[in-house]
């Protein structure tokens, strides 16, 4: 795999930082190196949060990057903020019902119905787990066992529902061509 730079960004409360933390934890449990840096908008309410995660087979020397290989955006505002930063040939995964993508010819853009799927499950707050399952299956970052172990290590409430949401995200990705 080498090194993968992911930027996960969305509204505060979308579970962005938890998703990044789970990817990092699962990476370390798999014997890979991982770092995460976080950022927030200055707004006290209605702001965004961002998790930049690097997963690598080698030791990571510097945890900060400007241009992600993969952008995961859950709102239109955060999509617009970051889409132009994605590397040429990179991938953008966006929340289908909240983001209207624009044509950016040098990247692949993939919609995911994360919130709709989580609502069908009965727990809207698990949309971040749907995203994790989708992203991990689509990009083949880590084994599913490692991701489930990462979820178990970091999720404190409604673990069974969150694992089910992850599995639903995996199922959604199986219908998408990389």
C-alpha positions in Angstrom: 0.0 0.0 0.0 2.8 2.5 0.7 1.4 5.6 2.2 -2.2 7.0 2.0 -3.3 10.5 3.0 -6.9 10.8 3.9 -8.8 14.0 4.7 -12.1 13.5 6.4 -14.2 16.7 6.8 -17.7 17.6 7.7 -20.0 19.3 10.2 -19.2 19.2 13.8 -21.2 16.3 15.2 -20.8 14.1 12.1 -18.3 11.9 13.9 -15.4 13.0 11.8 -12.7 12.8 14.5 -13.9 9.5 15.7 -13.7 8.1 12.2 -10.2 9.3 11.8 -9.3 7.9 15.2 -10.7 4.5 14.3 -8.7 4.4 11.0 -5.5 5.3 12.9 -6.2 2.7 15.7 -7.0 0.0 13.2 -3.8 0.8 11.2 -1.6 0.5 14.3 -3.4 -2.7 15.3 -2.4 -4.0 11.8 1.2 -3.2 12.3 1.2 -0.1 10.2 2.2 3.4 11.2 -0.6 6.1 11.4 -0.9 9.7 12.5 -3.8 12.1 12.7 -4.0 15.8 12.9 -7.2 17.7 13.6 -8.6 21.1 12.8 -11.9 22.9 13.5 -13.6 25.9 12.1 -13.7 29.0 14.3 -17.5 28.9 14.6 -18.8 27.9 18.0 -21.9 26.4 16.5 -22.5 25.0 13.0 -18.8 24.7 12.3 -16.8 22.0 10.6 -14.2 19.5 11.9 -11.4 17.8 10.0 -9.3 14.8 10.5 -6.2 14.3 8.4 -5.0 10.7 8.6 -1.8 9.2 7.2 -1.6 5.4 7.0 1.8 4.0 6.0 3.8 0.8 5.8 6.8 2.8 6.8 7.5 5.2 9.6 5.8 8.6 9.1 8.2 11.5 9.4 5.8 14.4 9.1 2.1 14.4 10.1 0.9 17.4 8.0 -0.1 17.5 4.4 -1.9 19.9 2.0 -3.0 17.6 -0.7 -4.9 14.4 0.2 -5.0 11.3 -1.9 -8.6 10.8 -0.6 -11.1 13.4 0.5 -14.2 12.3 2.4 -16.7 15.2 2.7 -20.1 15.1 4.4 -21.3 18.7 3.7 -21.4 21.0 0.7 -19.3 23.7 2.6 -16.6 21.2 3.4 -16.6 19.7 0.0 -16.1 23.2 -1.6 -13.4 24.0 1.0 -11.2 21.0 0.1 -12.1 19.5 -3.4 -9.5 21.5 -5.2 -6.8 20.3 -2.8 -7.1 16.6 -3.8 -4.1 15.3 -5.8 -4.5 14.6 -9.5 -5.8 11.1 -9.8 -7.2 11.3 -6.3 -10.6 10.2 -5.0 -13.4 12.2 -3.4 -16.1 10.3 -1.5 -19.0 12.5 -0.6 -22.4 12.3 1.2 -24.8 11.9 -1.7 -27.7 13.7 -0.1 -25.8 16.7 1.2 -23.2 17.4 -1.5 -23.7 18.5 -5.1 -20.3 17.8 -6.7 -18.9 19.9 -9.4 -16.9 18.6 -12.4 -13.2 18.2 -11.5 -11.8 16.2 -14.4 -8.6 15.0 -12.6 -10.3 13.2 -9.7 -12.8 10.4 -9.3 -15.9 11.3 -7.3 -18.0 8.7 -5.6 -21.3 9.4 -3.7 -22.4 7.5 -0.6 -25.8 7.6 1.0 -24.3 7.5 4.5 -27.0 9.3 6.4 -29.9 7.6 4.6 -28.3 4.2 5.4 -27.8 5.1 9.1 -31.3 6.4 9.4 -32.6 3.1 7.9 -30.6 1.3 10.6 -32.3 3.5 13.2 -29.3 5.4 14.4 -28.4 8.5 12.4 -25.2 9.0 14.4 -23.7 5.9 12.9 -23.3 7.5 9.5 -19.6 7.9 10.2 -19.4 4.1 10.6 -21.2 3.6 7.2 -18.6 5.9 5.7 -15.8 3.9 7.3 -17.1 0.6 6.0 -17.6 2.1 2.5 -14.2 3.7 2.4 -12.3 0.7 3.7 -14.0 -1.7 1.3 -13.7 0.7 -1.7 -10.0 1.5 -1.1 -8.9 -1.8 0.6 -6.9 0.1 3.2 -7.0 -2.4 6.0 -8.6 -5.8 6.8 -12.2 -5.7 8.0 -11.1 -7.5 11.1 -8.7 -4.6 11.9 -11.4 -2.0 11.4 -13.8 -3.9 13.6 -11.2 -4.1 16.2 -10.5 -0.3 15.8 -14.2 0.3 16.3 -14.3 -1.9 19.4 -11.4 0.0 20.8 -12.8 3.5 20.2 -16.6 3.3 20.3 -18.1 3.4 23.7 -21.9 3.5 23.0 -24.1 1.3 20.9 -21.2 -0.9 19.7 -23.5 -3.4 18.0 -25.3 -0.8 15.9 -22.1 0.9 14.9 -20.6 -2.4 13.8 -23.8 -3.1 11.8 -23.5 0.4 10.2 -19.8 -0.4 9.3 -21.0 -3.6 7.6 -23.7 -1.8 5.7 -21.1 0.6 4.4 -19.0 -2.4 3.2 -22.1 -3.7 1.4 -22.7 -0.3 -0.3 -19.1 -0.3 -1.6 -19.3 -3.7 -3.1 -21.6 -2.3 -5.7 -19.1 0.4 -6.7 -16.2 0.0 -9.2 -12.9 1.4 -7.9 
